[in-house]
Amino acid sequence: MDYDQRRGEISASHRAEYRELLDRARIAIPRGDTATIGRIATASALLHQKRAPKKHLNSMLKASEATDALGVIVAHSGTMIGILLDRTAADFPRKLRSALANVSTFDSSPKIYLTMTGCR
């Protein structure tokens, strides 16, 4: 609660943008539309950057682009930033190596978290 109070209120326009992103996610997730999910996550990260800046967001955006990833995702607390990859894609191993190589330029110990597959 203290963290949220320090960040202040979310403006009405930001609430509307978040609502639109959530509406799009409600469609994309059941469809397994990973490209749209990546765009939504990135848009949310950028929107939240205005409220709670994350030091390495720009570096992660560049690493995501260099990797040809789906996008970036952030914990809105700002404690974690990640690059989204589709682990069912044929080029996943190459993209994972690329993401690690790009992130390693500014983070000496990046972590890998894999989601479960087949959950719809």
N, C-alpha and C positions, 0 to 999 in steps of 0.2 A: 504494500500500500504506500509506503514511504517513497518508493521508486516512482510510482505513478503520479504521486502528488508533486514530486520535483519536476516532472516533465510538463505539468500543466494540462489543461483541458485540450481535447481534440476539437478543432474547428468544425463547424457544420459542413463546410465544403470537403474537408478531409473525411468526415464521417460518410458523406455521400459517395466519395471515391472508394472507401473501404467497402461500403455496401455493394457497390457495383462489382468490385473484384470478388467479393464473396458470392454474389449471384452467378458470376461467370464460373467460379470454382465449383459451385454446386452442379453445374452442367458438365464441366470438363472432367471432374474426378470419376464419376460413374462411367463415363465413356472411355476412360484411360487415355485421354488426350494429353499426353505428356508435354507436347510443345506449348499448348495453351496454359497448362499448369505452370510451366517454367516462366512464361511471360507474366502470368498473374503474380507469382512469387517475386519476380524481379520488380514489377511495378509496386508491389506492397513494400518491398525493401527500400525503394527509392522514396516513396511517400513517407515512410517512417523515418527516413534519414533526416528529414526536415525537423522532426520532433525530438529525436534522440540520435544524434550523429554517432556513427560507427567509424572508428579510425581507419579500418582497412576496407571499407566498402568499395571505394574506387579501384583499389588493387584487385579485389575479388571480381569486380565487373570486368576488368581487363583480362584477368586469367580465364574467366568464363567465356569471354568472346574468343580468346586465343585457342581455347579448347573446343570451340563450337558446341558448348554445353547448352542445356535447356535454359539455364538462367542461374540466378543466385537466390538464396533463401537466408533469412535472418531470424534469429530469436529476437522478438521485439524488445527484450530486455537489453539487447546489444551484446550479450555474452557469447554468442556464436554466430558465425557467418559460414555458409556453405555454398558449394557449387552443385547444382542439380544435374545428374546424368541419368539416362534411361538404362538401367542395368540389363534390360532384356534386348537392347539393340545390339546388332552384330558388331558394331565398332566400339562397344563399351570398354573393352580392355585398353584400346589405344587412347580413348578419351580419358580414361582414368589415369593412365601414365602421364598424359599431357597436363591434366589438371594438377597432379602432384608436382610435376616439374615446374609449372607456372606458379603455384602457391609457395613452393619451397624457396622462391627468391625473396619472400618477405616473412615466411613462417617456417622455422627450422623443424617443427614437428607437427605437420598437419595430421589430422585424424580422418579416418574413413568410417562412415556409418552407412550401412546397407539396410534398405527397407525390405520388408517381406514382399515376395512376389505372389501373384495370383489372388490377391485380396481385393475383391470387388463387391 
